[in-house]
């Protein structure tokens, strides 16, 4: 609503904003309220202060509209249409023209265009709101109602409308100058991003030189470790193979010994008499003494045969593990050689890479400075236009 100063105009408030109403059986409607909160407008909650019972109403005020307590008692929230800030031409908008290179330029021209357009739209809403009052008092004047008061109010609101239009024209003119420079500014920003990224890459590449040297040293160390490991495994493999051969030879000899002693035992049992019998003349040609050595040897050989079988199984298991280790270390050694080659080549190429980047950086930096210089007349147009006109403070 609008309140006109007491003593000059009628003190009776004139409502000009609008109310949104939405009743729901589930409590206060959040649909409109959430939407209103997302606009980031300044608002006043009157529910709980001017009244305790929910009215389920939200009031959107017009620009510069004054609100009285009577309205606050009828709605739950009031959202104000405050004048947005016009961006400072010298201290803010100039950054879009002359900022230094950054990895990502935050000084986008569209940001300022939007701010100025928000300003322009605000005064358009003010013009429309005031036009309603001009129409209201024109009707009263036409019908000879409060003629002098109506004339004064028509002049008052027409003056505000003129100021609103003036600010809209100024904003539109500034937007026009911004759009005129926007293509060149966007191109300058892209060059600036390239300048910043080149600077960063040179820094990173320069830091990689000692890292590459350290990595090469560590890879050489790993190469030595893997080579020694493989050499040791090959020696152990050879030793186990030789031991396996010895075990196999021992097994053959053991088997031969078992057979021979068994044959001797069989022969003695069949042909030798018991010692002390009628047919026994010497102890070495009679049982049991004559078979004792064969029996003991046969038993020991059989025990050794079992041990040799286990030993062969163990050696084969060890050989299998060693072969798998050799395969894995061989693959890793081959991979490490690839890295060794890459790191060696990169370390050799790095100084040239950095030199080429610095050359490109100098070229892009010069181009950026040239673009900044080319933008001076574009900015001067905007600045001279804005300061030659200025913005009008619409009086309440």
Buried (B, 14 or more C-beta within 10 A) or exposed (E): BBBBEEEEBEEEBBBBBEBBEEEEEEEBBEEBBEEBEEEEBEBBEBBEEBBEEEBBBBBBBBBBBBBEEEBBEBBBBBBBBEBBEBBEBEEBBBBBBBBEBBEEBEBBBBBBBEBBBBBBEBBBEBBBBBBEBBEBBBEBBEEEEBEEBBBBBBEBBBBBBBBBBBBBEBBEBBBEBBEEBBEBBBEBBEBBBBBBBBBEBBEEBBEBBEEBEEBBEEBBEBBEBBEEBBEEBEEBBEEBEEBBEEBEEBBEEBBEBBEBBBEBBEEBEEEBBEBEEEEBEEEEBBBEEBBEEBBEBBEBBBEBBEEBEEBBEBBEEBBEEBEEBBEEBEEBBEEBEEBBEEBBEBBEEBEEBBEEBBEBBEEBBEBBEEBBEEBEEBBEBBBEBBEEBEBBEBEE
